[in-house]
Amino acid sequence: MGLLWDIMWHMSIGRDGLFAPPHVVIYVGAIVSGLFSAYQILNLTLTKNHPGRAGAVPFWGVFYGSLGAMFCVWGALAMLTSAPFDDWWHNTYGLDVQILTPPHTILAIGIMTVQFGAMVGVLALQNQYRNPGGPPVQLIHQNTLQPVDDNRRATRLKWLFAIAAGLLLTMLYTLLSESMGMRESHESSYYVTAAIIFPFYLLAVGRASLLRWPITIIAGVYMLGMLIPSWVIQNFPAIPRLGPVLNPITHYQPFVFPLLLIIPALIIDWLMHRFDMPNTSSGKLNDWLLAGLYGVVFIIILLAVQWPFGEFLQTSPYARNGFFLSYSWTYNSPPDWEYRYAFSPRNTQLVADFWIGFGKALLYATLSARVGLLWGNWMKRIAR
């Protein structure tokens, strides 16, 4: 959330500093996740007879902790390391012209590592519920050492994993947004990028989750995670503090409306119910066949949805409001640019060139889906 606020700060205000409000939110996230995870690791390491040590992961032959906690510590350290680097970068080179500057890249890697650590930490507990036909799961409460059999806890773990996975998806799209905005929705490169990233990630977390409609729910969390900050922050006043001010705004400019991933996600969930379950009438298909099916269907549905929706966002006056956010325009961009509400020539392709590129996207989506299924199988086995 701090990163999204920081992007809107750059769009609306421009000038910032090491302790600008969005930066403080980011640093608090790093400190909280890092300190709590470090406490868990040090507690297991320094307490030789700790009952949790048997299920902990040894690291460097010295430290003991859960895999998720270790990822969170590494991510928090990367996030905090990026702070002075980013301040030096601004003082040396001025205002950022893109999201992925070197210090922002380090920050993004740190944030994603923390979020992945959250996912792994929840998976280690959620996977104890993976055998629905077996005996009731007996969890040991850390403080009382008494067995706990609580179906509500299983439900909470499923949803916590979905939330963590949805927030990591939000982060992934934020990094891709410069090449996957509404202006690029009629270019084949838009779908090639989507084919490489999204089938891999969505199928991995979909296979690892125990929810009934996991990919749909995770895509829903991602959309809300992208939209709620923009819907809220756009209502607060903001005045540019750095020239040139070509667009004299008075309020925060919101970020982009996200991809409608929830629609292809719903279709993929339905296909998983039909073809990826051992007890279905069709049986469980080979993962290569599933990858081809999921990848191709995903990218075709995405094209059918995102092409007209991207045109709506870019050209329709009904999209220029506080819900669809297409009115958003940075303070240093001329408001009368001729392609503000139209596709520029550099964002269009010849029909033949588009379909050649889209054919590559189909292949990339299949390979991406196969790797995602493989990664999902690994996540299903995480136990500590």
N, C-alpha and C positions, 0 to 999 in steps of 0.2 A: 504493500500500500504506500509505503514511503517512496518507493521508486516511481510509482505512477504519479504521485503528487509532485515529485521532483521534475518529471517530464513536463507536467502542466505548469510548474513554476517557470521553467525555461521558456515555455511557449508564451507566457503571460507577463512575467516580470523580468526575466533575463538575468539580472545580476544576483549572485548568491555568494555565500561564504561557507567556511568549514562547518559552522553551526547554524546554517539556515534551517528553518523548521522541518522541511522534508528530510534533510540529512539527519537531524536528531532522531526522527522516527526510525530511520534505517539503522542508526547506531544502537538505539534501544533494542531493536530486534536482534541485532548481533550480540549485544551484551547479555540479554536475557537467555537466549538459546545457548550461548557459549558458557555462561556461568553455571546454569543448571546442569548442563551435560558434563562440564568439567567436575562439578561436585559429585555427580554419580560415578564418574571414572575414578576420582581420587578416593572416594569412600570405599569402592571395591578394591582399589589397589592397596590402601593403607590398612584396611581391616583384614587381616590374614584369614580369619575364620568366618568371614562374611558368607552367609548361605547362598548369595547370588553369584559367588565367584565361579562355581562349577559350570554355570551356564553363560559365563562372560567370554568375550573374545580377548586373548592376550595380544598386546601390541608392543613391539620392540623388546619383548622379554621383560618388560617392567610394568606396564600399565594393563589394567583389566577394565573392561566396560562393554556395553552393548555396541553393536556395529553402528546403530543409529546415533548414539551419543558421540561416537568418534567422528562421524561425518559432520555432526553439528558443530563440534569444536573446530574442526578444520575449516568449515565454512565461515564460522564467526571470525576466526583469525584472518581469513582472506578479506572479509568485509571491512574489518577494522584497519587492515593494512592499506586498503584502497583509499581511506579517508584522507590522510596527509598527501598521498600521491595525487588525488583528485584536486586538492587545494593548490598544490604546486603546479599542476597542469593548467588550471584556470589562470593563475598568476602569470604563467609563462606564455600561454597561447591564447588566452581570452575565452570568450564564450564558445561552448561546444556547438558544432554544426551538425552533429549526428549523435545517435545514442551510443554506438559502440566505439567510444574512445578507449585507449588502453586502460585508464583507471576505472572506467565504467565496466569494461570487460572483466577486470579482476573482481569488481563488486558483484557483477552478475553471476560469475562462477561461484562466488561465496554464497550468495543468496540461494542459488540452485542447489548447492551442496547442503546447506542447512535444511532446505525443503525436502531433499532426498533423504537426509538423515531422519527427518520426521516420518517420512513414508516407511523407511526401513524399521524404525523403532516400533511403529504400530504393527507392521507386518509380522514381526517376531512374536507378538501377542495374538494377532488375528489368526495366524496360521495354526494355532492350537485348536481352532474350531473347524478345521478343514475336513474333518471326517464326520459328516452329519449322521451316519449310521452307527457310529461307535458309541461307547459309553459316555456319560456326561463328562465334560471337561472339568477337572479339579485344578483350579489355579490357587497358588499359595500367596496370600497377602503378605507384602513385604514386611510389615510391622508386627503383625500378630502371629505369623507363620501358621495360620489356620486356613484350611481349604475353603475356597469360594466357588460356588457353582451359580453363576448369574447370567442368564440369557440376555439381560439388558446390557451387561458389559460387552457381550459379543456384538450386539447391535451398535453400541457406541464405537467399538473398534472399527467396524465396517465403515461407519460414517466418517470417523476421523481419518481413515485412509483415503476415502473419497475426497475429503476437504483438502488434505495435504497434496494429493495428486492433482486436484483442480487448480490449486494455487501454483504448483510447479508448471502446469500447462499455461497459466496466465503469464508466468515469467517467460516461458518459451515464446509465446506469441508477441510479447512486448519487444523481445529482441529481434523478431522477424518483421515487426510492423513497418519498418522503413521500406521494405521491399514487398510487403503484402497489404498495402492500404487499398482503399477503394479505387484509386487511380490506376492501380496495376491489375485490377480484377479481370481485364480483357486481354491480358498477356499470358502466353504459355508459361513463362518463367514463374508466374504466380502459382500455377498448379504444379509445376515441377518442384518448387520449394515445399509446398504443402504435401506432396507425395513422399518426399524424403523424410520429413519430420513427423507428421501427424499419425500415419498408420503405425509406425514404429512405437510411438509413445502410447497411443490410445489402446492398441491391442495388448501391449505389455501390462498396463495397469488394469485393463479389462479382464485379462486372464488371471491376474493376481488377486483381484477383488472377490469378495464373497457376496456382494450385493446382487440383487436380481437383475437390475439394469445399470450396471456399473459405468459403462462408457457414457451413457446418456446423462447420468447424474454428475459425473466428473466434468463433462462438457458444460453442464448447467452451472456448476460451481465456477468454472473458468469464465463464463459469460457474465455472471454476477460480479465476480472479482474484477473484471475489466470495467463494467458499466457503473457500478455503485459509486466508486470514487469520482468518476466524471459527473454523474448525475448530481452528486452532492456538492463537489468543490466548485462547479461552474456558477453556483449561486453566491459565492463570496467575492467581495471586491478585490481587484488587483490592478495595479497601475505599473506600466513598464518603467524600469529604472535604468535601462541601458539603450543607447541609440544605435542605429536610427529607428525612430518610431514611425513606421509607415502606416500602421493600423492602430489608431488611438483607442484601445480597448479600455473598459472600466471594470471588467470582471474576468475571473479565470477562464481561460479557453480550455474546453474539455479535450480529452484524448480521443482516439479513434473508436468507432463502433466495431466490435470484434467480429471475426468470422462466425458464420452460423454453423459452427461445428456440431451443434446439438442435433441437427437433422440427419446428417450422415451417421452420427453416433447412434441415433435411435435405430437406424436400419442395420448397422453392424451388430448392435445388441440383439436384434431380432434374428439375424443370421446365426449368431453364436448360440442362441437357444435352439435353433433348428439343426445345426451341423456340428457344433463343438461340444456336445454333451454325450457321454457314453450311453445314456439311457434314452436317447431320442430314436424315433422310428428310422432315421437315416443312418444311425450309428455315428461314431466319431471319425471324421475324415482325417487323412494325412495332413500334417501341418503345411506342407508345400501346396497342397490343393486349397487348404483354408486360406493361406497367404494370398494366392492368386485370386480367390473369390473375394476376400475382404478388401484387398488392395484395389482391385479394379472397381468394385462396387463403390467403395469410399470415394475415389477420385471422380467417378462419373456423377455420383450424387452431389458432390461438392461443386462440380461445374454447373450442374442443373440449377443449383440453389444460388451459388455465389455470383455467377455471371449477371443474372437480372437484378439481384440485390445490390451488387456493386454499382450497376448502372443507376438504380434508384437512389442510392446514397450520393452518387456523384452529380446527378443531373436534376433530380426531382426537387421542386420547392417544398414538397411535403416532408423531405428529410432534413430541412434546415431549421431544426428546433432542438429543444433541450432533451428530447428522447433519443433521436437518431444522431444528433451531434454533428451533422454535416456543415453547420454554420461555422464551426471552429476554424480560427485563422490566427496565426501567430502575429504578434505585435510588429515584427520586422518584415512582414510580407505585404506587398501592395494589395489592398482590398479590391481593386478594379482589374486584376489580372484576367486576361481573356479566357483562360482555361481554369478559372477557379471552380466553376460549375460545369465543366465539359471535359471530355477526354482530349488530351493534347496529342499531336501526331506521334510523339515518342512513346506514348502508351498504347498504341494500336499496332497491329500486325496484318500482313497479308494472310488470307485464309489458309493457304497451303503451309505457310510457316507456322501458324498457330497449331494446326493439326499434327504437324511433325513434332513440335514440342510437346503437345499433349500425349502423343504416342509414347514419347520418352517418359512422361509422367506416369503412364500406366505401368511401364516396366519398373520404374523406381518405386512405385507404390507397392508392387508385389514383393520386391526385395526388402523394402522397409517393413512390411507387414510380417515377413518371415523372421527377420531379426527381432521384431517386437514380440512375437510369440515365443521365441527362444528366451528372451529376457524375462518374459512373464513366467515361464517355467522355472527360471532361477528364483524369482521373487517368491514363488509359491513354496520354495524350500527353505526360506530364511527362518531360522529358529532362535537366533540370539543376537 
